[in-house]
């Protein structure tokens, strides 16, 4: 079906505009085609002022901000639901009760685009794998676009930018994959990096519910399609009986003479996953090697920022689970001054706490509700100096003041960014980077 025909003249409610740019792009796309757009968001006009400014070119959009109203989910042709909106929302239920389809942008693109769709999910590693695949395909001069859970990119816009012969590489979180489950569709090439505890507050401590959302990455694939999985996922995959061709890979498959800029064994696993994808797409091995060795990584993921007076500073802001921070510690070795702490997602921190003394000389804790839960246990660690600060500014100041020549300063929170201090994970990243640049 033609895109224009599908959206033309429709009454559409966009549920969740957000501040990351994805909702802006999707809304702008719809405003070009649909007859009647309502944007509703629990955030206020003031909180969304930057997003609203970007949509000033579309004066006919109606806004309902600071609340949702049931009437905006009746007498509509479609609801476009943002990724973070739970499926058990009463407003989603109202739409479904009125036989109104509830769609999500990534699954819509997968349904309508003639491009090859590569979808990447996993608790850890999905951003690095997504961006590395994109990096390699660009090096090979392929027509390729990024989409999905990527800052500043409206996924629906890709429908006008791609066609036959194009490749769309999408990072997909568990919430976006709910949309794939609703319409029974999966990407042409699916990548499932890792499966570890995360978002347990959202999933009410049910790993099974979390898994059930994640498996939509491959659940609806056909035998002609491809699934590439990490060794961690392979332990659980057999019970699902994928119809597609399955490849299990790990760092052991990566040629030992390839010199990577990105650190850590976990990143060698990530590279092995990306390589399997581009090989399916018939990319020359020499191009793959050169692109992989030139890949600098993704901002906020064990990112080397700068060296100050002999102290190397790394930004691992996207480490929002204990496993992610452990991977960073293993990659960097010892003599680490670690800044960590944040909003509690209900994850077990015991393994991280036991790992800290093996690598860290000091820990600076950012005071938040998650930090409060582990404070007592961290203070009991032998040989580790422990400090607690009430702002990110003070955390960085304290960490710098106690580092010495040859030390490593690592910002790897292990907790989420929600709460009163940051708008979102990206805001937390930007604040940390701004502080370090002033050093």
C-alpha positions in Angstrom: 0.0 0.0 0.0 1.2 3.5 -0.8 2.3 5.5 2.3 0.3 8.6 1.2 -2.9 6.5 0.7 -2.5 4.9 4.1 -2.3 8.1 6.1 -4.2 10.5 3.8 -7.2 12.1 5.4 -6.9 10.2 8.7 -7.6 11.4 12.2 -4.6 10.4 14.3 -3.8 10.8 17.9 -0.1 10.9 18.7 0.3 9.6 22.3 3.6 10.9 23.7 5.6 13.6 22.0 8.6 13.6 24.3 11.8 15.6 24.3 14.3 13.3 22.5 13.3 14.2 18.9 11.8 10.9 17.8 8.3 12.0 18.5 8.9 15.3 16.7 10.0 13.6 13.5 7.1 11.2 13.6 4.5 13.9 14.2 6.0 16.1 11.5 5.7 13.2 9.0 2.1 12.5 9.9 1.2 16.2 9.7 2.2 16.2 6.0 -0.4 13.5 5.2 -3.1 13.1 7.9 -6.1 15.4 8.0 -6.4 15.8 11.8 -3.6 15.4 14.3 -3.9 15.5 18.1 -0.7 15.3 20.1 -1.2 14.4 23.8 1.5 14.1 26.4 1.6 14.0 30.2 4.4 16.6 30.1 3.4 20.2 30.2 3.7 22.9 27.6 6.7 24.3 29.4 8.4 20.9 29.7 7.9 20.3 25.9 8.7 23.9 24.8 11.7 22.8 22.6 9.7 20.0 21.0 6.8 22.3 20.3 9.1 24.9 18.7 10.3 22.3 16.2 6.7 21.7 15.1 5.7 25.4 14.6 5.7 24.8 10.8 2.5 22.7 11.3 0.0 25.1 12.9 -3.0 22.7 12.4 -1.8 20.3 15.0 -3.9 20.2 18.2 -2.2 19.8 21.5 -3.5 18.3 24.8 -0.7 18.6 27.2 -0.2 17.8 30.9 -2.9 15.2 30.6 -4.5 12.5 28.5 -8.3 12.6 27.8 -10.4 9.6 26.9 -12.2 11.5 24.1 -8.9 11.8 22.2 -8.9 8.0 21.9 -12.4 7.8 20.4 -13.5 8.6 16.9 -10.0 8.4 15.6 -8.5 6.3 12.7 -5.3 5.5 14.5 -3.3 6.0 17.7 0.5 6.3 17.4 1.8 5.2 20.7 5.2 6.3 22.0 7.5 3.5 23.2 7.3 4.2 26.9 3.5 4.2 27.1 2.5 0.9 28.7 0.1 -1.4 26.8 -2.2 -1.6 29.9 -2.8 2.2 29.7 -6.5 3.0 30.1 -6.2 5.3 27.1 -4.9 2.5 24.9 -7.7 0.3 26.2 -10.2 3.0 25.3 -8.9 3.1 21.7 -9.0 -0.7 21.4 -12.5 -0.8 22.8 -13.5 1.5 20.0 -11.7 -0.7 17.4 -9.0 1.9 16.8 -5.7 0.5 15.8 -2.8 1.3 18.1 0.4 1.5 16.2 4.1 2.3 16.8 6.5 3.9 14.4 9.2 1.2 14.2 6.7 -1.5 13.4 4.9 0.8 10.9 8.1 1.3 9.0 8.8 -2.5 9.1 5.3 -3.1 7.6 5.5 -0.5 4.8 9.1 0.0 3.8 10.6 -1.8 0.9 14.0 -1.5 2.4 15.8 -4.4 4.2 15.0 -4.0 7.9 17.8 -4.9 10.4 16.4 -4.8 14.0 18.7 -4.9 17.0 17.6 -5.6 20.6 19.1 -6.8 23.8 19.5 -5.6 27.4 23.1 -4.5 26.7 25.0 -3.9 23.5 22.2 -3.0 21.2 23.3 0.6 20.6 26.9 -0.3 19.8 25.8 -3.1 17.5 23.3 -0.9 15.7 25.7 1.9 15.1 28.5 -0.4 14.1 26.3 -2.1 11.5 25.4 1.4 10.2 29.1 2.4 10.2 30.2 -0.6 8.2 27.4 -0.3 5.6 28.2 3.4 5.1 31.9 2.4 4.6 30.7 0.0 2.0 28.7 2.9 0.2 25.4 1.3 0.9 22.1 3.3 1.1 21.6 2.9 4.8 19.6 4.8 7.5 19.4 4.6 11.3 16.1 4.4 13.1 14.2 3.2 16.1 15.6 4.1 19.6 18.1 6.6 18.3 18.2 10.2 19.7 16.8 12.8 17.3 15.6 10.5 14.6 11.9 10.2 13.7 11.5 6.7 12.4 8.5 7.3 10.2 10.5 9.8 8.2 12.5 6.9 6.9 9.5 5.8 4.7 10.3 8.8 2.5 14.1 8.4 2.6 14.4 4.7 1.6 13.2 2.2 -0.9 14.2 -1.0 -2.6 17.9 -1.6 -2.2 18.1 0.5 1.0 18.9 -0.8 4.5 17.3 0.5 7.7 19.1 -0.4 10.9 16.9 0.0 13.9 17.7 -0.1 17.6 14.7 -1.6 19.3 13.9 -1.6 23.0 11.4 -4.0 24.6 8.7 -1.3 24.5 9.1 -0.7 20.8 8.9 -4.5 20.2 5.5 -4.5 21.7 4.4 -2.8 18.5 5.9 -5.7 16.5 4.0 -8.2 18.6 0.7 -6.3 18.0 1.0 -6.6 14.2 2.8 -10.0 14.1 5.9 -8.8 12.3 9.7 -9.0 12.8 12.7 -7.5 11.0 14.3 -9.2 8.0 17.5 -9.6 10.0 17.1 -9.7 13.7 19.9 -9.3 16.2 19.4 -10.2 19.9 22.6 -9.3 21.8 22.0 -10.1 25.5 19.2 -10.8 27.9 19.7 -9.6 31.5 17.5 -8.2 34.3 16.4 -4.6 33.5 13.3 -2.4 33.7 12.0 -4.6 36.5 9.9 -1.7 37.9 8.0 -1.5 34.6 7.7 -5.3 34.3 6.8 -5.7 38.0 9.8 -8.0 38.6 8.7 -10.4 35.8 11.6 -11.5 33.7 9.2 -13.6 31.7 7.1 -10.5 30.7 10.3 -8.7 29.7 11.4 -11.7 27.6 8.0 -12.0 25.9 8.4 -8.4 24.6 12.0 -9.0 23.5 11.3 -12.1 21.5 9.1 -10.2 19.1 12.4 -9.3 17.4 12.3 -12.8 15.8 9.0 -14.4 16.8 7.2 -13.5 13.5 10.1 -14.2 11.2 9.8 -16.6 8.3 12.3 -19.3 7.3 13.8 -17.0 4.7 14.8 -14.5 7.4 17.8 -14.4 9.7 18.3 -14.3 13.5 21.7 -13.6 15.0 22.1 -14.0 18.7 24.8 -13.7 21.4 25.9 -16.6 23.6 23.9 -15.2 26.5 20.6 -15.4 24.6 21.4 -18.8 23.2 20.7 -20.3 26.6 17.0 -19.4 26.4 16.3 -19.4 22.7 15.5 -23.1 22.0 12.2 -23.1 23.7 10.9 -20.4 21.3 11.7 -22.6 18.3 12.6 -19.8 15.8 11.4 -20.4 12.3 14.3 -18.3 10.8 17.9 -19.3 10.3 19.8 -18.9 13.6 23.4 -17.9 14.0 25.1 -17.9 17.5 28.2 -15.8 17.7 30.7 -14.4 20.3 34.0 -12.8 20.6 35.7 -16.2 19.9 34.6 -15.8 16.2 36.3 -12.4 15.9 39.7 -12.6 14.2 42.4 -12.1 16.9 44.5 -9.8 14.8 41.7 -7.2 14.5 42.6 -4.2 16.5 39.6 -2.5 18.0 39.3 1.0 19.4 36.4 0.1 21.6 37.4 -1.6 24.8 36.3 -4.8 26.6 35.4 -8.3 25.9 31.7 -7.3 25.8 32.5 -5.1 22.8 34.3 -7.9 21.0 31.0 -9.8 21.4 29.2 -6.8 20.0 31.5 -6.6 17.0 31.0 -10.3 16.3 27.3 -9.8 16.1 27.6 -6.8 13.7 29.9 -8.7 11.5 27.5 -11.5 11.0 24.8 -9.0 9.8 27.0 -7.3 7.2 28.3 -10.7 5.9 24.6 -11.7 5.3 24.4 -8.4 3.3 27.5 -9.5 1.2 29.9 -6.8 2.4 33.5 -7.4 1.4 35.7 -8.7 4.3 38.4 -6.1 3.8 35.8 -3.3 4.1 34.4 -4.9 7.2 37.8 -5.1 8.9 38.8 -1.6 8.1 35.4 -0.2 9.2 35.5 -2.2 12.5 39.0 -1.1 13.3 38.1 2.5 12.7 34.9 2.5 14.8 35.2 4.9 17.7 32.1 3.6 19.5 28.9 5.3 20.6 28.8 8.4 22.8 28.1 7.5 26.4 29.2 3.9 26.1 32.6 3.5 27.6 33.6 6.6 25.7 37.1 8.0 26.2 36.6 11.7 26.7 39.9 13.2 27.6 43.0 13.0 29.7 43.5 15.5 32.5 46.9 15.7 34.3 47.6 12.0 33.5 44.1 10.8 34.5 42.0 9.2 31.7 38.3 10.0 31.9 35.6 7.7 30.5 31.9 8.4 30.0 29.8 5.3 30.4 26.6 7.1 31.1 24.5 4.5 29.3 25.4 1.9 31.8 22.1 1.7 33.6 22.4 -1.9 34.9 25.0 -3.5 37.2 26.2 -5.8 34.4 27.0 -2.8 32.2 29.2 -1.2 34.9 30.9 -4.5 35.6 31.8 -4.8 31.9 33.3 -1.3 32.1 35.4 -2.2 35.1 36.6 -5.3 33.5 37.6 -3.4 30.4 39.5 -0.7 32.2 41.4 -2.7 34.8 42.3 -1.1 38.1 43.2 2.2 39.8 39.7 3.4 39.0 37.8 6.2 40.7 34.2 5.3 39.9 31.2 7.7 39.9 28.0 5.8 40.1 24.4 5.9 41.4 21.0 7.0 40.3 17.3 6.0 40.2 16.4 2.5 41.4 15.1 0.1 38.8 14.9 -2.8 41.3 17.9 -4.6 40.0 20.2 -6.9 42.1 23.5 -5.0 42.8 25.3 -7.7 44.7 27.6 -8.8 41.8 28.6 -5.2 41.1 29.3 -4.4 44.7 31.6 -7.5 45.0 33.4 -6.5 41.8 34.2 -2.9 42.9 37.1 -3.7 45.2 38.9 -5.6 42.5 39.1 -2.5 40.3 38.4 0.7 42.3 40.4 2.7 44.7 37.5 5.0 45.4 33.7 5.3 44.6 31.8 8.6 44.5 28.1 8.0 44.8 25.5 10.3 43.3 22.8 10.5 45.9 19.4 9.1 44.7 17.0 6.4 45.8 19.0 3.6 44.1 22.2 4.9 45.7 20.5 4.9 49.1 19.7 1.2 48.8 23.3 0.2 48.3 25.1 2.9 50.4 25.6 0.7 53.5 27.0 -2.2 51.5 29.4 -0.1 49.5 30.7 1.6 52.7 31.7 -1.8 54.1 34.0 -2.6 51.2 37.6 -3.0 52.2 40.3 -0.8 50.6 37.8 1.4 48.8 37.3 5.1 49.8 33.6 5.9 49.6 32.0 9.4 49.2 28.5 10.5 48.6 27.6 13.8 46.8 24.2 15.4 46.1 24.9 16.7 42.7 26.7 15.6 39.6 28.9 18.7 39.7 30.1 17.8 43.2 30.6 14.1 42.2 32.9 15.2 39.4 34.7 17.7 41.6 35.3 15.1 44.3 36.4 12.4 41.8 38.9 14.7 40.2 40.3 15.8 43.6 41.1 12.3 44.6 42.6 11.0 41.4 46.3 10.7 40.9 48.6 10.3 37.9 47.9 7.1 36.1 44.4 6.7 37.5 41.2 6.3 35.5 38.0 8.3 36.2 35.0 6.3 35.1 31.4 7.6 35.1 29.3 4.5 34.9 26.0 5.0 36.9 24.6 1.4 37.0 21.2 3.1 37.7 18.6 4.9 35.6 18.5 8.7 35.1 14.8 9.1 36.2 14.1 11.3 39.1 14.4 15.0 39.9 17.9 15.7 38.6 17.8 14.9 34.8 15.2 15.1 32.1 16.3 11.7 30.7 19.5 9.6 30.1 20.6 12.0 27.3 20.4 15.0 29.6 22.5 13.2 32.2 25.1 12.4 29.5 25.2 16.0 28.3 25.6 17.3 31.8 28.5 15.0 32.5 30.2 15.9 29.2 29.8 19.6 29.9 31.4 19.3 33.3 34.4 17.2 32.0 35.0 19.7 29.1 35.5 22.4 31.6 38.3 20.5 33.4 
